[in-house]
Amino acid sequence: MKHRLLEKIDVEQRRKDDLPELRIGDNVAVHVRIKEGDKERLQAFRGTIIARDGGGSTETITVRRISFGYGVERVFPLHSPSIARIEVEGHGRARRAKLYYLRQRKGKAARVEASE
């Protein structure tokens, strides 16, 4: 009984629109709604997906990029209403489920090989 109720709540909390197929190593642009006072704008965060965690309505992705020489990571809940859209800009070939080793790499070594 309780399991069905939790499943119903989980389905209700998910996005209604379809998400693109996201894989580890993909280069993505996550467009986030930013509210400043009474105005709202979209801000794009571009980077590489290095992790995917959770499941159902609590699923998240971790996106990493290098900004002015510093590594910046953001964790995005996939089913959050603050995420306007996610665009896949390119697919990367990863042989790991988590690409945390990219944190120690610099320059060209921090890139993920593109897949065909």
C-alpha positions, -999 to 999 in steps of 0.1 A, spaced: 0 0 0 27 25 10 48 16 -19 21 25 -44 14 58 -27 51 67 -29 53 57 -65 22 79 -73 38 109 -56 71 102 -74 54 102 -108 35 135 -100 68 153 -91 85 144 -125 88 167 -155 59 166 -179 81 174 -209 107 148 -222 143 152 -213 170 144 -239 190 112 -235 218 122 -211 249 101 -207 281 106 -187 307 125 -208 281 145 -228 287 182 -233 255 200 -223 240 234 -218 216 236 -188 193 266 -190 183 277 -155 156 302 -146 170 330 -125 146 353 -107 159 388 -99 133 409 -82 102 408 -104 121 398 -135 130 363 -147 158 354 -171 175 322 -184 212 315 -176 230 288 -195 256 266 -177 277 247 -202 299 218 -193 305 181 -192 283 156 -173 306 139 -148 280 121 -126 244 110 -126 228 101 -93 195 91 -79 164 80 -96 128 90 -103 119 125 -93 151 129 -72 176 123 -101 205 147 -104 233 154 -128 267 170 -119 280 193 -146 316 205 -146 334 232 -166 365 253 -163 358 290 -157 387 315 -157 411 287 -148 390 273 -119 369 241 -120 333 248 -113 307 221 -107 270 224 -103 245 197 -93 212 200 -111 180 182 -101 166 170 -135 129 174 -125 133 208 -109 110 236 -122 139 260 -123 155 240 -152 140 255 -183 157 230 -208 188 209 -213 205 209 -247 230 182 -256 259 199 -275 280 168 -280 284 132 -270 315 120 -252 329 85 -249 332 75 -213 342 41 -199 333 50 -163 301 58 -145 316 88 -127 343 110 -142 356 124 -110 392 119 -123 387 150 -145 390 171 -113 428 164 -112 433 171 -149 442 204 -165 440 218 -201 434 194 -229 438 164 -206 405 174 -189 385 168 -221 364 138 -228 370 121 -262 341 126 -286 321 97 -298 307 92 -332 
